[in-house]
Amino acid sequence: MKAHRVFLAAAATGLAAIPCAAEAQVPDEYKACVTIDADADRLACYDAATGRARMSDAELEQVARKEAAENFGLPPERQQKYRKRFDFDTEVKSEIASLGSSGTRQTVTLANGQVWVITSGGRMQQFLKPGMPVSISEGAISGYRLKSDRINGMETVRRIK
């Protein structure tokens, strides 16, 4: 029993020393970054400390445009960070890859992988066909509208994937 207590005391002493050893290995450059409150400035500090090159504004805008296109139509809580930083077009143009259904509503899968459900009861949806070019844009007040140059009218849609 006494040997068991000695072992536990030795183990506790060894575990207590681990954080001290870890702190000793942190470079001074990283310690300075911890005190920075602003996220972007703190990240820039860590990038400089690790020697990682920061993206140029042109590279950042290219990444942001791609991400904005991928996020178009998603609810704000599911959108990525770049949408807030840049002001992009509020329209996606693609071709219909396939048509399906979600319950009683028709779904439209675009060639870019986005899936939209038609929420309005218009007649346009009966004329939609795979391969047809369409555009989806933000409505004037709210929601999104699906249109095609080949069909008169529009349908109200909501992105589901």
C-alpha positions in Angstrom: 0.0 0.0 0.0 2.8 2.4 0.9 4.6 1.7 -2.5 1.2 2.5 -4.2 1.1 5.9 -2.6 4.7 6.6 -3.5 4.0 5.7 -7.2 0.9 8.0 -7.3 2.9 10.9 -5.8 5.7 10.4 -8.3 3.2 10.3 -11.2 1.4 13.4 -10.0 4.7 15.3 -9.8 5.6 14.2 -13.3 2.3 15.2 -14.7 2.5 18.6 -13.0 5.8 19.2 -14.8 4.4 18.6 -18.3 2.8 22.0 -18.8 6.0 23.7 -17.7 7.9 21.8 -20.3 5.4 22.6 -23.0 5.5 26.3 -22.2 9.3 26.3 -22.4 9.1 25.1 -26.0 6.8 27.9 -27.2 8.8 30.4 -29.3 8.7 34.0 -28.2 7.2 35.0 -31.5 4.0 33.0 -30.7 3.8 34.4 -27.2 3.5 37.9 -28.6 0.6 36.8 -30.9 -1.5 35.5 -28.0 -1.9 39.1 -26.6 -3.5 40.4 -29.8 -7.3 40.8 -29.6 -8.2 41.4 -33.3 -8.6 38.1 -35.1 -7.1 39.2 -38.4 -4.1 40.9 -36.7 -3.6 37.8 -34.5 -3.6 35.5 -37.6 -1.2 37.8 -39.4 1.1 37.6 -36.4 1.0 33.8 -36.4 1.6 33.7 -40.2 4.6 36.0 -39.8 5.9 33.9 -36.9 5.7 30.7 -38.9 7.0 32.2 -42.1 3.8 31.5 -43.9 3.2 34.0 -46.7 0.0 35.9 -46.5 -2.4 35.8 -49.6 -2.3 38.8 -51.8 -5.5 40.8 -52.2 -6.0 39.3 -55.7 -5.6 35.7 -54.4 -7.9 36.4 -51.5 -10.5 37.8 -53.8 -10.3 34.8 -56.1 -10.8 32.4 -53.2 -13.7 34.6 -51.9 -15.4 34.7 -55.3 -15.3 30.9 -55.6 -16.6 30.5 -52.0 -19.3 33.1 -52.6 -20.5 31.1 -55.7 -20.6 27.9 -53.7 -22.5 29.5 -50.8 -25.0 31.5 -52.9 -28.5 30.9 -51.6 -27.5 29.3 -48.3 -28.9 30.7 -45.1 -26.4 33.3 -43.6 -25.5 31.0 -40.7 -24.2 28.4 -43.3 -22.3 30.8 -45.4 -18.6 31.1 -45.2 -16.6 34.1 -44.0 -15.8 35.9 -47.3 -19.3 36.9 -48.2 -19.2 39.5 -45.5 -15.9 41.0 -46.7 -16.6 41.3 -50.5 -19.6 42.5 -52.4 -20.3 40.0 -55.2 -23.0 39.6 -57.8 -26.2 38.2 -56.4 -26.8 35.8 -59.2 -25.8 32.3 -60.2 -26.0 31.0 -63.8 -25.8 27.3 -64.6 -27.6 24.5 -66.5 -30.1 22.2 -65.0 -28.4 18.8 -64.4 -31.5 17.0 -63.2 -35.0 17.4 -61.9 -36.4 15.5 -58.9 -38.8 15.9 -56.0 -38.7 16.7 -52.3 -42.0 15.6 -50.9 -44.6 17.4 -53.0 -42.2 20.0 -54.4 -40.0 19.8 -57.5 -36.2 20.1 -57.0 -33.7 21.4 -59.5 -30.1 20.2 -59.4 -27.7 22.5 -61.2 -24.5 21.6 -63.0 -22.5 23.3 -60.3 -24.0 20.9 -57.7 -26.4 23.2 -56.0 -29.9 21.8 -55.3 -32.9 24.1 -55.1 -36.5 23.4 -54.3 -39.3 25.3 -56.1 -41.5 26.8 -53.4 -44.0 28.7 -55.7 -46.8 27.0 -57.6 -46.1 28.6 -61.0 -46.5 26.9 -64.3 -42.9 27.4 -65.4 -41.7 24.3 -63.5 -43.6 22.0 -66.0 -41.4 23.3 -68.8 -38.0 22.9 -67.1 -35.7 20.3 -68.6 -32.2 19.0 -68.0 -29.6 20.9 -70.0 -31.6 24.1 -69.9 -29.6 27.2 -68.9 -31.1 29.0 -65.9 -30.2 31.8 -63.6 -31.0 32.2 -59.9 -31.0 35.7 -58.4 -31.9 37.3 -55.1 -35.4 38.7 -55.1 -36.0 42.4 -54.6 -37.4 42.0 -51.1 -36.5 38.5 -50.1 -35.9 34.9 -51.4 -34.5 33.7 -54.7 -36.0 33.6 -58.2 -35.3 31.0 -60.9 -35.5 32.2 -64.5 -34.6 31.0 -67.9 -34.3 32.8 -71.2 -36.2 30.0 -72.9 -39.3 30.3 -70.7 -41.4 33.3 -69.7 -41.9 33.7 -66.0 -40.0 32.8 -62.9 -40.3 30.5 -59.9 -39.5 31.2 -56.3 -36.8 28.8 -55.0 -35.0 27.9 -51.8 -31.6 26.2 -51.7 -31.5 22.9 -49.9 -27.9 21.8 -50.7 
